[in-house]
Amino acid sequence: MVEWFDDLQIGMTFKSGETTVSREDIKRFAAEFDPQPFHLDEEAAEKTIFKGLAASGWHTAAIAMRLAAETRPFGPHPLLGAGVDELRWMKPVRPGDTLHLEGEVVDLVPSQSKPQGVARIRWTAFNQRGEAVYTFNPIAIVPRRPA
């Protein structure tokens, strides 16, 4: 079990559980955080580049964050970040899509002055058809095993 930075290895992989996104979820998130027609109004959404209702990218990011947190890649330690690189939305998330997250450890840098390290996991969210819909590469701060 991964508990400390020292337990991580390049190439280690993680896979989350699944969550299904409902029409109501999409509209509720959009109403509060991203009130644009293609997230709120199905008829208006048909006339956009999305050709139908689509979740806000920030909604997709929030779902991915929850799935990553539930996956617990750092054991009992929280997902403490210093930023995110390579954040991309590849395909719209639609009502009824079921998402899961897969991650791979791509970089590990132990701190020379603090009892921690920086871990980089390249996360990709996939829909039920196996299509990548979102990817992000957070800069995570993970405690080292006490000496």
N, C-alpha and C positions, 0 to 999 in steps of 0.2 A: 504494500500500500504506500502511496505517495503521501508523505507528511511534511517533508522539508525540501528546500531547494536541492539539497544534496541527493535526494532520491530520484530526481528527474534525469532523464537521458535524452539526448538528441534522437529523434525518430520515434519516441514514445507517442502513442496515439490514445485518443479519448473519443467516446461516442456518447451522445446524450440520449435521453428519452425523447418522446415525440409530443407535439402539441398541435392541435388543429385550430386554425384561425377562422372565426365566424364572421359573417357579414356585420353582425352587431358589434363585435370586437373592433373591426376596421373602422366603422363609423364612430364609435365611442372614443377611440383614441384620436381620430382625426378631429372630432368636434372640440376636443380639449387642446390638442397640441399641433395640429397641422390641417387647419380648416380650408382645404382646397376641394373644388368640385369632384375631382376624380377619386377622392377618398370618401366623399360624403353623399354624392348624388349619383345613383346608377344611370339615370338617363343622360346627365351631363357627362359622366365618365365615358359613355359610349362614343362621344364626339371628340375624345382626346386621343393622344398617341397611345394610351393604354387600352383603348377599345373596350372598356369595362371597368368596374370597380376594382381598385387596387389598394392594398395597404400602404400607408405612409412608409417610406424607407426608415424613418425613425421608429416606427412601430416594429418593423422587422428587426431593427437593431436592438430594441428593448426585449423582444422575444428571444433573440440570440443571447443576450446578456443573461436572461433568466435561465435558459438552457445551460449555458456555461457554468453559472453559479450552482445549479443543481447537479452538474456533473462532478463538481468538487475536485478539479485537477490538482489542487494543492492541499488535499486532505482537509484538515480542520481549519486551515487558514483562509481568510477571505480573499477575494479577487481584488487586490489593491493595485491600481494602475497608475502609470505615469504618462499615459497617452495611448493613442491608437494610430497605427500606420496601415496603409493599403486597404482602407475601408472602401468597399465597392458593392453596389447594388446591381446584380446581373439580370435578374428577371423579376417582374412584378409578382407579389404574393396576392393571391386571389381568395375570395371567400371559399371555405372548404379545403384549402390547402393544409396539408399536414407536414410540419417542419421538424427536422432534427438537425443536430449540430455534430460535426466531426472536427477534431483538432489534432494537430501534430506539433510536437515540440521541435522548433527549428533553430533556436539559439538559447544558450545559457551562459551568462556572464556573472561570475561571483564578484561581489564588491571587495575591494582591497582594504576598505576602511570601516565597513559596517557589517553587522552579522546578518547579511541578506544577499540576495542575488537578483538579477533581472532574467526572467524567463520569457521567452517569446513563443506563443502557441499560435500557429496559423489556423484559424477557425473558419469553417465553411458551413453555411446553412443550406440544406437540401430540402426540396419539396418531395412529395410522395412519388413523383416520377423520376427521382434521382437527379433532378436538375439543380445545379448550384444557383441559389437566389441571392446570396449575400456572403461576403467574406470580409474578415477583419483580422488584424494582427496586433493585439494589445501588448503593451510594454508592462509586464507584471512584476511587481516587487514581492519576492517570496522569502520568508525567514530561512536562515541556515540552521542546521542542527546545532544546538548548544554544545559548546566544547566540554 
